[in-house]
Amino acid sequence: MGKYIELTQENFDNTVSNGISLVDFWAPWCGPCRMLAPVIEELAEEFEGKANICKVNTDEQQDLAVKYGIRSIPTIIFMKDGEILDQVVGASSKQALVEKLNSLS
């Protein structure tokens, strides 16, 4: 069963440097982030072995949020081999996220 990867300052670069990554910047107090959480978990299962599905808790990893210019959450960044290819701010539909991931592979 696939599980998303909790990213921290320590494992961020290593994790996203290889292949396709979806990185969800969120916080526990954010309503839209909580609505998006089950979608991220489903994507982690569906894309296991195909893409890194990751989450960054912006309360705990403020340096990462600053480094990537996160001003509002949820923000989802799509990366390939460490390069940012696209970004979505606000809650997004599962279908839109699936289509974006498929377009990157």
Biopython code that builds the backbone (N, CA, C, O; Angstrom):
import numpy as np
from Bio.PDB.StructureBuilder import StructureBuilder

atoms = [
    (1, "MET", "N", (0.844, -1.192, 0.000)),
    (1, "MET", "CA", (0.000, 0.000, 0.000)),
    (1, "MET", "C", (0.880, 1.243, 0.000)),
    (1, "MET", "O", (1.784, 1.373, 0.825)),
    (2, "GLY", "N", (0.616, 2.134, -0.911)),
    (2, "GLY", "CA", (1.410, 3.348, -1.021)),
    (2, "GLY", "C", (1.113, 4.315, 0.106)),
    (2, "GLY", "O", (-0.011, 4.379, 0.604)),
    (3, "LYS", "N", (2.101, 5.047, 0.494)),
    (3, "LYS", "CA", (1.922, 6.068, 1.512)),
    (3, "LYS", "C", (2.707, 7.291, 1.061)),
    (3, "LYS", "O", (3.797, 7.184, 0.499)),
    (4, "TYR", "N", (2.127, 8.450, 1.320)),
    (4, "TYR", "CA", (2.849, 9.668, 0.968)),
    (4, "TYR", "C", (4.088, 9.802, 1.854)),
    (4, "TYR", "O", (4.193, 9.181, 2.912)),
    (5, "ILE", "N", (5.009, 10.622, 1.391)),
    (5, "ILE", "CA", (6.273, 10.831, 2.092)),
    (5, "ILE", "C", (6.201, 12.173, 2.818)),
    (5, "ILE", "O", (5.911, 13.199, 2.203)),
    (6, "GLU", "N", (6.464, 12.166, 4.126)),
    (6, "GLU", "CA", (6.529, 13.391, 4.924)),
    (6, "GLU", "C", (7.899, 14.004, 4.666)),
    (6, "GLU", "O", (8.920, 13.407, 5.008)),
    (7, "LEU", "N", (7.930, 15.189, 4.065)),
    (7, "LEU", "CA", (9.215, 15.820, 3.747)),
    (7, "LEU", "C", (9.647, 16.781, 4.847)),
    (7, "LEU", "O", (8.838, 17.488, 5.447)),
    (8, "THR", "N", (10.963, 16.779, 5.087)),
    (8, "THR", "CA", (11.582, 17.697, 6.041)),
    (8, "THR", "C", (12.786, 18.330, 5.351)),
    (8, "THR", "O", (13.141, 17.969, 4.229)),
    (9, "GLN", "N", (13.393, 19.265, 6.034)),
    (9, "GLN", "CA", (14.610, 19.911, 5.520)),
    (9, "GLN", "C", (15.656, 18.844, 5.184)),
    (9, "GLN", "O", (16.401, 18.977, 4.213)),
    (10, "GLU", "N", (15.703, 17.781, 6.002)),
    (10, "GLU", "CA", (16.727, 16.747, 5.858)),
    (10, "GLU", "C", (16.528, 15.882, 4.615)),
    (10, "GLU", "O", (17.505, 15.543, 3.947)),
    (11, "ASN", "N", (15.278, 15.516, 4.286)),
    (11, "ASN", "CA", (15.072, 14.545, 3.195)),
    (11, "ASN", "C", (14.489, 15.154, 1.919)),
    (11, "ASN", "O", (14.295, 14.441, 0.934)),
    (12, "PHE", "N", (14.209, 16.456, 1.919)),
    (12, "PHE", "CA", (13.520, 17.074, 0.781)),
    (12, "PHE", "C", (14.287, 16.895, -0.531)),
    (12, "PHE", "O", (13.778, 16.289, -1.474)),
    (13, "ASP", "N", (15.497, 17.420, -0.586)),
    (13, "ASP", "CA", (16.250, 17.413, -1.849)),
    (13, "ASP", "C", (16.483, 15.989, -2.358)),
    (13, "ASP", "O", (16.347, 15.713, -3.550)),
    (14, "ASN", "N", (16.833, 15.103, -1.448)),
    (14, "ASN", "CA", (17.082, 13.710, -1.814)),
    (14, "ASN", "C", (15.843, 13.062, -2.421)),
    (14, "ASN", "O", (15.938, 12.322, -3.400)),
    (15, "THR", "N", (14.682, 13.343, -1.837)),
    (15, "THR", "CA", (13.437, 12.713, -2.276)),
    (15, "THR", "C", (12.987, 13.224, -3.642)),
    (15, "THR", "O", (12.602, 12.435, -4.505)),
    (16, "VAL", "N", (13.035, 14.535, -3.840)),
    (16, "VAL", "CA", (12.487, 15.104, -5.078)),
    (16, "VAL", "C", (13.496, 15.134, -6.227)),
    (16, "VAL", "O", (13.146, 15.511, -7.346)),
    (17, "SER", "N", (14.734, 14.742, -5.962)),
    (17, "SER", "CA", (15.750, 14.842, -7.013)),
    (17, "SER", "C", (15.630, 13.731, -8.053)),
    (17, "SER", "O", (16.272, 13.795, -9.101)),
    (18, "ASN", "N", (14.827, 12.726, -7.778)),
    (18, "ASN", "CA", (14.753, 11.578, -8.668)),
    (18, "ASN", "C", (13.316, 11.345, -9.138)),
    (18, "ASN", "O", (12.464, 10.927, -8.354)),
    (19, "GLY", "N", (13.055, 11.612, -10.401)),
    (19, "GLY", "CA", (11.732, 11.346, -10.964)),
    (19, "GLY", "C", (10.724, 12.438, -10.694)),
    (19, "GLY", "O", (11.080, 13.589, -10.441)),
    (20, "ILE", "N", (9.458, 12.060, -10.751)),
    (20, "ILE", "CA", (8.349, 13.004, -10.615)),
    (20, "ILE", "C", (7.884, 13.061, -9.171)),
    (20, "ILE", "O", (7.739, 12.034, -8.508)),
    (21, "SER", "N", (7.651, 14.277, -8.694)),
    (21, "SER", "CA", (7.186, 14.457, -7.318)),
    (21, "SER", "C", (6.035, 15.449, -7.283)),
    (21, "SER", "O", (6.046, 16.468, -7.974)),
    (22, "LEU", "N", (5.043, 15.126, -6.461)),
    (22, "LEU", "CA", (3.981, 16.063, -6.120)),
    (22, "LEU", "C", (4.242, 16.412, -4.659)),
    (22, "LEU", "O", (4.305, 15.525, -3.808)),
    (23, "VAL", "N", (4.393, 17.699, -4.367)),
    (23, "VAL", "CA", (4.671, 18.138, -2.998)),
    (23, "VAL", "C", (3.530, 19.035, -2.530)),
    (23, "VAL", "O", (3.297, 20.113, -3.078)),
    (24, "ASP", "N", (2.826, 18.565, -1.505)),
    (24, "ASP", "CA", (1.689, 19.276, -0.932)),
    (24, "ASP", "C", (2.159, 20.036, 0.309)),
    (24, "ASP", "O", (2.509, 19.425, 1.318)),
    (25, "PHE", "N", (2.167, 21.377, 0.233)),
    (25, "PHE", "CA", (2.477, 22.207, 1.395)),
    (25, "PHE", "C", (1.170, 22.472, 2.132)),
    (25, "PHE", "O", (0.234, 23.027, 1.557)),
    (26, "TRP", "N", (1.103, 22.077, 3.408)),
    (26, "TRP", "CA", (-0.146, 22.123, 4.167)),
    (26, "TRP", "C", (0.142, 22.476, 5.627)),
    (26, "TRP", "O", (1.295, 22.605, 6.037)),
    (27, "ALA", "N", (-0.936, 22.628, 6.398)),
    (27, "ALA", "CA", (-0.816, 22.809, 7.855)),
    (27, "ALA", "C", (-2.050, 22.186, 8.514)),
    (27, "ALA", "O", (-3.124, 22.157, 7.912)),
    (28, "PRO", "N", (-1.905, 21.691, 9.741)),
    (28, "PRO", "CA", (-3.015, 20.998, 10.418)),
    (28, "PRO", "C", (-4.254, 21.873, 10.626)),
    (28, "PRO", "O", (-5.368, 21.352, 10.674)),
    (29, "TRP", "N", (-4.082, 23.180, 10.748)),
    (29, "TRP", "CA", (-5.204, 24.074, 11.028)),
    (29, "TRP", "C", (-5.934, 24.537, 9.762)),
    (29, "TRP", "O", (-6.934, 25.248, 9.851)),
    (30, "CYS", "N", (-5.443, 24.141, 8.599)),
    (30, "CYS", "CA", (-5.974, 24.634, 7.320)),
    (30, "CYS", "C", (-7.119, 23.734, 6.830)),
    (30, "CYS", "O", (-6.901, 22.565, 6.513)),
    (31, "GLY", "N", (-8.323, 24.281, 6.773)),
    (31, "GLY", "CA", (-9.497, 23.514, 6.341)),
    (31, "GLY", "C", (-9.361, 22.891, 4.954)),
    (31, "GLY", "O", (-9.536, 21.682, 4.810)),
    (32, "PRO", "N", (-9.050, 23.698, 3.920)),
    (32, "PRO", "CA", (-8.893, 23.131, 2.576)),
    (32, "PRO", "C", (-7.797, 22.061, 2.516)),
    (32, "PRO", "O", (-7.884, 21.119, 1.728)),
    (33, "CYS", "N", (-6.754, 22.215, 3.363)),
    (33, "CYS", "CA", (-5.674, 21.209, 3.403)),
    (33, "CYS", "C", (-6.230, 19.877, 3.908)),
    (33, "CYS", "O", (-5.893, 18.815, 3.385)),
    (34, "ARG", "N", (-7.082, 19.946, 4.926)),
    (34, "ARG", "CA", (-7.664, 18.717, 5.482)),
    (34, "ARG", "C", (-8.586, 18.061, 4.460)),
    (34, "ARG", "O", (-8.665, 16.834, 4.398)),
    (35, "MET", "N", (-9.281, 18.863, 3.661)),
    (35, "MET", "CA", (-10.152, 18.302, 2.615)),
    (35, "MET", "C", (-9.319, 17.609, 1.539)),
    (35, "MET", "O", (-9.765, 16.626, 0.947)),
    (36, "LEU", "N", (-8.126, 18.110, 1.286)),
    (36, "LEU", "CA", (-7.251, 17.569, 0.256)),
    (36, "LEU", "C", (-6.510, 16.311, 0.724)),
    (36, "LEU", "O", (-6.069, 15.511, -0.101)),
    (37, "ALA", "N", (-6.374, 16.132, 2.033)),
    (37, "ALA", "CA", (-5.573, 15.029, 2.595)),
    (37, "ALA", "C", (-5.965, 13.647, 2.063)),
    (37, "ALA", "O", (-5.077, 12.883, 1.685)),
    (38, "PRO", "N", (-7.271, 13.288, 2.017)),
    (38, "PRO", "CA", (-7.616, 11.953, 1.499)),
    (38, "PRO", "C", (-7.235, 11.792, 0.022)),
    (38, "PRO", "O", (-6.882, 10.694, -0.408)),
    (39, "VAL", "N", (-7.304, 12.864, -0.742)),
    (39, "VAL", "CA", (-6.928, 12.818, -2.160)),
    (39, "VAL", "C", (-5.431, 12.518, -2.277)),
    (39, "VAL", "O", (-5.019, 11.704, -3.104)),
    (40, "ILE", "N", (-4.620, 13.181, -1.445)),
    (40, "ILE", "CA", (-3.173, 12.949, -1.466)),
    (40, "ILE", "C", (-2.879, 11.493, -1.112)),
    (40, "ILE", "O", (-2.004, 10.872, -1.715)),
    (41, "GLU", "N", (-3.609, 10.944, -0.134)),
    (41, "GLU", "CA", (-3.405, 9.547, 0.256)),
    (41, "GLU", "C", (-3.771, 8.597, -0.880)),
    (41, "GLU", "O", (-3.072, 7.611, -1.111)),
    (42, "GLU", "N", (-4.859, 8.884, -1.591)),
    (42, "GLU", "CA", (-5.254, 8.054, -2.741)),
    (42, "GLU", "C", (-4.195, 8.122, -3.842)),
    (42, "GLU", "O", (-3.847, 7.103, -4.439)),
    (43, "LEU", "N", (-3.688, 9.322, -4.106)),
    (43, "LEU", "CA", (-2.658, 9.484, -5.133)),
    (43, "LEU", "C", (-1.395, 8.701, -4.757)),
    (43, "LEU", "O", (-0.738, 8.123, -5.623)),
    (44, "ALA", "N", (-1.060, 8.687, -3.465)),
    (44, "ALA", "CA", (0.130, 7.952, -3.012)),
    (44, "ALA", "C", (-0.002, 6.470, -3.352)),
    (44, "ALA", "O", (0.972, 5.820, -3.729)),
    (45, "GLU", "N", (-1.221, 5.943, -3.213)),
    (45, "GLU", "CA", (-1.440, 4.536, -3.563)),
    (45, "GLU", "C", (-1.412, 4.338, -5.078)),
    (45, "GLU", "O", (-0.753, 3.427, -5.579)),
    (46, "GLU", "N", (-2.125, 5.187, -5.794)),
    (46, "GLU", "CA", (-2.266, 5.012, -7.240)),
    (46, "GLU", "C", (-0.961, 5.249, -7.994)),
    (46, "GLU", "O", (-0.739, 4.651, -9.047)),
    (47, "PHE", "N", (-0.103, 6.109, -7.471)),
    (47, "PHE", "CA", (1.137, 6.437, -8.171)),
    (47, "PHE", "C", (2.361, 5.790, -7.520)),
    (47, "PHE", "O", (3.493, 6.179, -7.805)),
    (48, "GLU", "N", (2.138, 4.817, -6.658)),
    (48, "GLU", "CA", (3.260, 4.128, -6.014)),
    (48, "GLU", "C", (4.174, 3.545, -7.087)),
    (48, "GLU", "O", (3.725, 2.832, -7.985)),
    (49, "GLY", "N", (5.466, 3.861, -6.977)),
    (49, "GLY", "CA", (6.421, 3.373, -7.958)),
    (49, "GLY", "C", (6.507, 4.236, -9.211)),
    (49, "GLY", "O", (7.401, 4.042, -10.035)),
    (50, "LYS", "N", (5.580, 5.193, -9.363)),
    (50, "LYS", "CA", (5.579, 6.050, -10.553)),
    (50, "LYS", "C", (5.938, 7.502, -10.220)),
    (50, "LYS", "O", (6.534, 8.208, -11.034)),
    (51, "ALA", "N", (5.567, 7.931, -9.021)),
    (51, "ALA", "CA", (5.815, 9.320, -8.613)),
    (51, "ALA", "C", (5.935, 9.378, -7.095)),
    (51, "ALA", "O", (5.365, 8.551, -6.382)),
    (52, "ASN", "N", (6.680, 10.363, -6.614)),
    (52, "ASN", "CA", (6.779, 10.613, -5.171)),
    (52, "ASN", "C", (5.616, 11.523, -4.790)),
    (52, "ASN", "O", (5.514, 12.646, -5.284)),
    (53, "ILE", "N", (4.747, 11.044, -3.918)),
    (53, "ILE", "CA", (3.645, 11.872, -3.424)),
    (53, "ILE", "C", (4.042, 12.294, -2.014)),
    (53, "ILE", "O", (4.182, 11.458, -1.121)),
    (54, "CYS", "N", (4.223, 13.603, -1.823)),
    (54, "CYS", "CA", (4.842, 14.102, -0.601)),
    (54, "CYS", "C", (4.013, 15.208, 0.039)),
    (54, "CYS", "O", (3.220, 15.883, -0.618)),
    (55, "LYS", "N", (4.221, 15.371, 1.350)),
    (55, "LYS", "CA", (3.578, 16.454, 2.089)),
    (55, "LYS", "C", (4.626, 17.178, 2.917)),
    (55, "LYS", "O", (5.554, 16.567, 3.447)),
    (56, "VAL", "N", (4.461, 18.495, 3.021)),
    (56, "VAL", "CA", (5.314, 19.313, 3.874)),
    (56, "VAL", "C", (4.412, 20.070, 4.839)),
    (56, "VAL", "O", (3.586, 20.881, 4.418)),
    (57, "ASN", "N", (4.572, 19.805, 6.137)),
    (57, "ASN", "CA", (3.832, 20.536, 7.160)),
    (57, "ASN", "C", (4.522, 21.890, 7.331)),
    (57, "ASN", "O", (5.622, 21.966, 7.878)),
    (58, "THR", "N", (3.871, 22.956, 6.863)),
    (58, "THR", "CA", (4.508, 24.277, 6.855)),
    (58, "THR", "C", (4.710, 24.831, 8.263)),
    (58, "THR", "O", (5.558, 25.702, 8.461)),
    (59, "ASP", "N", (3.948, 24.344, 9.247)),
    (59, "ASP", "CA", (4.173, 24.776, 10.633)),
    (59, "ASP", "C", (5.511, 24.240, 11.138)),
    (59, "ASP", "O", (6.236, 24.935, 11.850)),
    (60, "GLU", "N", (5.832, 23.007, 10.767)),
    (60, "GLU", "CA", (7.054, 22.365, 11.248)),
    (60, "GLU", "C", (8.256, 22.631, 10.338)),
    (60, "GLU", "O", (9.401, 22.563, 10.784)),
    (61, "GLN", "N", (7.996, 22.932, 9.072)),
    (61, "GLN", "CA", (9.081, 23.100, 8.097)),
    (61, "GLN", "C", (9.013, 24.493, 7.460)),
    (61, "GLN", "O", (8.912, 24.626, 6.240)),
    (62, "GLN", "N", (9.070, 25.513, 8.296)),
    (62, "GLN", "CA", (8.914, 26.885, 7.804)),
    (62, "GLN", "C", (10.018, 27.271, 6.820)),
    (62, "GLN", "O", (9.779, 28.050, 5.898)),
    (63, "ASP", "N", (11.220, 26.732, 7.010)),
    (63, "ASP", "CA", (12.320, 27.062, 6.090)),
    (63, "ASP", "C", (12.017, 26.595, 4.672)),
    (63, "ASP", "O", (12.320, 27.295, 3.706)),
    (64, "LEU", "N", (11.416, 25.407, 4.546)),
    (64, "LEU", "CA", (11.053, 24.902, 3.211)),
    (64, "LEU", "C", (9.967, 25.770, 2.592)),
    (64, "LEU", "O", (10.018, 26.083, 1.402)),
    (65, "ALA", "N", (8.984, 26.159, 3.398)),
    (65, "ALA", "CA", (7.907, 27.010, 2.885)),
    (65, "ALA", "C", (8.471, 28.331, 2.366)),
    (65, "ALA", "O", (8.051, 28.821, 1.318)),
    (66, "VAL", "N", (9.417, 28.901, 3.098)),
    (66, "VAL", "CA", (10.047, 30.150, 2.676)),
    (66, "VAL", "C", (10.872, 29.919, 1.408)),
    (66, "VAL", "O", (10.793, 30.698, 0.458)),
    (67, "LYS", "N", (11.661, 28.847, 1.402)),
    (67, "LYS", "CA", (12.528, 28.553, 0.259)),
    (67, "LYS", "C", (11.728, 28.434, -1.037)),
    (67, "LYS", "O", (12.187, 28.869, -2.093)),
    (68, "TYR", "N", (10.533, 27.846, -0.958)),
    (68, "TYR", "CA", (9.720, 27.639, -2.161)),
    (68, "TYR", "C", (8.641, 28.701, -2.342)),
    (68, "TYR", "O", (7.751, 28.549, -3.178)),
    (69, "GLY", "N", (8.718, 29.771, -1.562)),
    (69, "GLY", "CA", (7.832, 30.917, -1.759)),
    (69, "GLY", "C", (6.368, 30.611, -1.506)),
    (69, "GLY", "O", (5.492, 31.159, -2.175)),
    (70, "ILE", "N", (6.096, 29.736, -0.542)),
    (70, "ILE", "CA", (4.713, 29.372, -0.249)),
    (70, "ILE", "C", (4.066, 30.499, 0.549)),
    (70, "ILE", "O", (4.483, 30.796, 1.668)),
    (71, "ARG", "N", (3.052, 31.121, -0.030)),
    (71, "ARG", "CA", (2.374, 32.245, 0.627)),
    (71, "ARG", "C", (0.988, 31.865, 1.110)),
    (71, "ARG", "O", (0.476, 32.465, 2.055)),
    (72, "SER", "N", (0.377, 30.881, 0.478)),
    (72, "SER", "CA", (-0.921, 30.411, 0.967)),
    (72, "SER", "C", (-0.957, 28.899, 0.796)),
    (72, "SER", "O", (-0.303, 28.334, -0.080)),
    (73, "ILE", "N", (-1.738, 28.265, 1.658)),
    (73, "ILE", "CA", (-1.826, 26.807, 1.602)),
    (73, "ILE", "C", (-3.280, 26.395, 1.456)),
    (73, "ILE", "O", (-4.159, 27.138, 1.892)),
    (74, "PRO", "N", (-3.569, 25.263, 0.870)),
    (74, "PRO", "CA", (-2.579, 24.343, 0.323)),
    (74, "PRO", "C", (-1.972, 24.862, -0.981)),
    (74, "PRO", "O", (-2.649, 25.484, -1.800)),
    (75, "THR", "N", (-0.689, 24.593, -1.146)),
    (75, "THR", "CA", (-0.001, 24.806, -2.419)),
    (75, "THR", "C", (0.634, 23.485, -2.808)),
    (75, "THR", "O", (1.318, 22.856, -2.001)),
    (76, "ILE", "N", (0.409, 23.069, -4.031)),
    (76, "ILE", "CA", (0.997, 21.833, -4.529)),
    (76, "ILE", "C", (2.005, 22.186, -5.608)),
    (76, "ILE", "O", (1.692, 22.892, -6.566)),
    (77, "ILE", "N", (3.216, 21.682, -5.435)),
    (77, "ILE", "CA", (4.275, 21.900, -6.425)),
    (77, "ILE", "C", (4.534, 20.573, -7.130)),
    (77, "ILE", "O", (4.648, 19.527, -6.491)),
    (78, "PHE", "N", (4.623, 20.633, -8.446)),
    (78, "PHE", "CA", (4.964, 19.455, -9.260)),
    (78, "PHE", "C", (6.416, 19.599, -9.692)),
    (78, "PHE", "O", (6.807, 20.625, -10.248)),
    (79, "MET", "N", (7.213, 18.565, -9.433)),
    (79, "MET", "CA", (8.635, 18.615, -9.742)),
    (79, "MET", "C", (9.046, 17.393, -10.549)),
    (79, "MET", "O", (8.442, 16.326, -10.442)),
    (80, "LYS", "N", (10.075, 17.570, -11.352)),
    (80, "LYS", "CA", (10.686, 16.444, -12.049)),
    (80, "LYS", "C", (12.189, 16.576, -11.879)),
    (80, "LYS", "O", (12.784, 17.582, -12.267)),
    (81, "ASP", "N", (12.799, 15.546, -11.292)),
    (81, "ASP", "CA", (14.242, 15.536, -11.025)),
    (81, "ASP", "C", (14.706, 16.819, -10.320)),
    (81, "ASP", "O", (15.756, 17.373, -10.645)),
    (82, "GLY", "N", (13.904, 17.277, -9.353)),
    (82, "GLY", "CA", (14.280, 18.436, -8.546)),
    (82, "GLY", "C", (13.915, 19.781, -9.123)),
    (82, "GLY", "O", (14.071, 20.802, -8.454)),
    (83, "GLU", "N", (13.428, 19.806, -10.367)),
    (83, "GLU", "CA", (13.046, 21.075, -11.008)),
    (83, "GLU", "C", (11.548, 21.296, -10.864)),
    (83, "GLU", "O", (10.757, 20.382, -11.098)),
    (84, "ILE", "N", (11.156, 22.505, -10.481)),
    (84, "ILE", "CA", (9.734, 22.824, -10.373)),
    (84, "ILE", "C", (9.166, 23.022, -11.772)),
    (84, "ILE", "O", (9.671, 23.838, -12.543)),
    (85, "LEU", "N", (8.118, 22.275, -12.097)),
    (85, "LEU", "CA", (7.486, 22.379, -13.408)),
    (85, "LEU", "C", (6.169, 23.122, -13.348)),
    (85, "LEU", "O", (5.795, 23.808, -14.299)),
    (86, "ASP", "N", (5.461, 22.990, -12.235)),
    (86, "ASP", "CA", (4.152, 23.630, -12.130)),
    (86, "ASP", "C", (3.776, 23.757, -10.670)),
    (86, "ASP", "O", (4.398, 23.158, -9.793)),
    (87, "GLN", "N", (2.729, 24.560, -10.423)),
    (87, "GLN", "CA", (2.287, 24.812, -9.059)),
    (87, "GLN", "C", (0.799, 25.096, -9.080)),
    (87, "GLN", "O", (0.301, 25.778, -9.976)),
    (88, "VAL", "N", (0.090, 24.572, -8.092)),
    (88, "VAL", "CA", (-1.340, 24.820, -7.946)),
    (88, "VAL", "C", (-1.568, 25.350, -6.542)),
    (88, "VAL", "O", (-1.144, 24.732, -5.565)),
    (89, "VAL", "N", (-2.241, 26.502, -6.434)),
    (89, "VAL", "CA", (-2.543, 27.076, -5.131)),
    (89, "VAL", "C", (-4.019, 26.870, -4.850)),
    (89, "VAL", "O", (-4.867, 27.146, -5.698)),
    (90, "GLY", "N", (-4.320, 26.384, -3.655)),
    (90, "GLY", "CA", (-5.706, 26.129, -3.267)),
    (90, "GLY", "C", (-6.077, 24.677, -3.512)),
    (90, "GLY", "O", (-5.349, 23.935, -4.171)),
    (91, "ALA", "N", (-7.219, 24.287, -2.971)),
    (91, "ALA", "CA", (-7.681, 22.909, -3.124)),
    (91, "ALA", "C", (-7.948, 22.625, -4.599)),
    (91, "ALA", "O", (-8.473, 23.470, -5.324)),
    (92, "SER", "N", (-7.586, 21.445, -5.016)),
    (92, "SER", "CA", (-7.739, 21.059, -6.416)),
    (92, "SER", "C", (-8.441, 19.711, -6.466)),
    (92, "SER", "O", (-8.391, 18.949, -5.500)),
    (93, "SER", "N", (-9.089, 19.412, -7.574)),
    (93, "SER", "CA", (-9.769, 18.127, -7.691)),
    (93, "SER", "C", (-8.755, 17.015, -7.907)),
    (93, "SER", "O", (-7.665, 17.242, -8.431)),
    (94, "LYS", "N", (-9.126, 15.824, -7.499)),
    (94, "LYS", "CA", (-8.242, 14.677, -7.699)),
    (94, "LYS", "C", (-7.953, 14.501, -9.187)),
    (94, "LYS", "O", (-6.817, 14.235, -9.578)),
    (95, "GLN", "N", (-8.983, 14.650, -10.010)),
    (95, "GLN", "CA", (-8.816, 14.460, -11.453)),
    (95, "GLN", "C", (-7.773, 15.425, -12.024)),
    (95, "GLN", "O", (-6.948, 15.036, -12.850)),
    (96, "ALA", "N", (-7.816, 16.665, -11.584)),
    (96, "ALA", "CA", (-6.854, 17.653, -12.079)),
    (96, "ALA", "C", (-5.435, 17.267, -11.675)),
    (96, "ALA", "O", (-4.499, 17.431, -12.457)),
    (97, "LEU", "N", (-5.274, 16.760, -10.469)),
    (97, "LEU", "CA", (-3.942, 16.360, -10.000)),
    (97, "LEU", "C", (-3.446, 15.127, -10.742)),
    (97, "LEU", "O", (-2.270, 15.036, -11.091)),
    (98, "VAL", "N", (-4.352, 14.172, -10.982)),
    (98, "VAL", "CA", (-3.992, 12.956, -11.741)),
    (98, "VAL", "C", (-3.547, 13.333, -13.141)),
    (98, "VAL", "O", (-2.527, 12.844, -13.626)),
    (99, "GLU", "N", (-4.312, 14.208, -13.796)),
    (99, "GLU", "CA", (-3.971, 14.626, -15.166)),
    (99, "GLU", "C", (-2.608, 15.313, -15.210)),
    (99, "GLU", "O", (-1.816, 15.084, -16.124)),
    (100, "LYS", "N", (-2.344, 16.160, -14.211)),
    (100, "LYS", "CA", (-1.060, 16.863, -14.169)),
    (100, "LYS", "C", (0.079, 15.858, -13.968)),
    (100, "LYS", "O", (1.098, 15.941, -14.655)),
    (101, "LEU", "N", (-0.078, 14.916, -13.041)),
    (101, "LEU", "CA", (0.963, 13.906, -12.812)),
    (101, "LEU", "C", (1.199, 13.070, -14.069)),
    (101, "LEU", "O", (2.342, 12.802, -14.438)),
    (102, "ASN", "N", (0.116, 12.664, -14.719)),
    (102, "ASN", "CA", (0.243, 11.846, -15.935)),
    (102, "ASN", "C", (0.945, 12.618, -17.055)),
    (102, "ASN", "O", (1.676, 12.032, -17.853)),
    (103, "SER", "N", (0.722, 13.932, -17.111)),
    (103, "SER", "CA", (1.326, 14.733, -18.180)),
    (103, "SER", "C", (2.837, 14.894, -17.970)),
    (103, "SER", "O", (3.564, 15.202, -18.914)),
    (104, "LEU", "N", (3.308, 14.688, -16.739)),
    (104, "LEU", "CA", (4.722, 14.856, -16.450)),
    (104, "LEU", "C", (5.535, 13.590, -16.673)),
    (104, "LEU", "O", (6.752, 13.645, -16.847)),
    (105, "SER", "N", (4.846, 12.438, -16.666)),
    (105, "SER", "CA", (5.607, 11.181, -16.743)),
    (105, "SER", "C", (5.956, 10.818, -18.167)),
    (105, "SER", "O", (6.593, 9.791, -18.404)),
]
sb = StructureBuilder()
sb.init_structure("model")
sb.init_model(0)
sb.init_chain("A")
sb.init_seg("    ")
for serial, (resi, resn, name, xyz) in enumerate(atoms, 1):
    if name == "N":
        sb.init_residue(resn, " ", resi, " ")
    sb.init_atom(name, np.array(xyz, "f"), 0.0, 1.0, " ", f" {name:<3s}", serial, name[0])
structure = sb.get_structure()
